[in-house]
Amino acid sequence: MSKIGEQKKRIIHFYCRPCAEYHLKTHPHYRAMKRRAALRRKAKEAKAAQEAQQ
């Protein structure tokens, strides 16, 4: 949807479920949300690798 020469706009806000508000991505809950997602992704990959070995 972008045109040639038009820069993409960076999204600097996110919806914080615990607070039920929008915040900047510098909010502590954003960092915690990203950390939880990374842990879930790593656990899923480890489980898949373990099942592939069996």
FENQUIGI-V516980 format. One record per backbone hydrogen bond with DSSP energy under -1.0 kcal/mol. NH is the residue of the N-H (numbers start at 1). CO is the residue of the C=O. E is the energy in kcal/mol with one decimal. If there is no record, write none. Layout:
((NH CO E) (NH CO E))
This chain:
((6 3 -1.9) (14 23 -2.3) (16 21 -3.1) (20 16 -2.0) (21 16 -1.2) (23 14 -2.5) (25 12 -1.9) (27 24 -1.9) (30 27 -1.2) (31 27 -1.0) (32 28 -1.9) (33 29 -2.3) (34 30 -2.3) (35 31 -2.2) (36 32 -2.4) (37 33 -2.1) (38 34 -2.1) (39 35 -2.2) (40 36 -2.4) (41 37 -2.2) (42 38 -2.4) (43 39 -2.3) (44 40 -2.2) (45 41 -2.2) (46 42 -2.4) (47 43 -2.3) (48 44 -2.2) (49 45 -2.2) (50 46 -2.3) (51 47 -2.3) (52 48 -1.8) (53 49 -1.3) (54 50 -1.0))
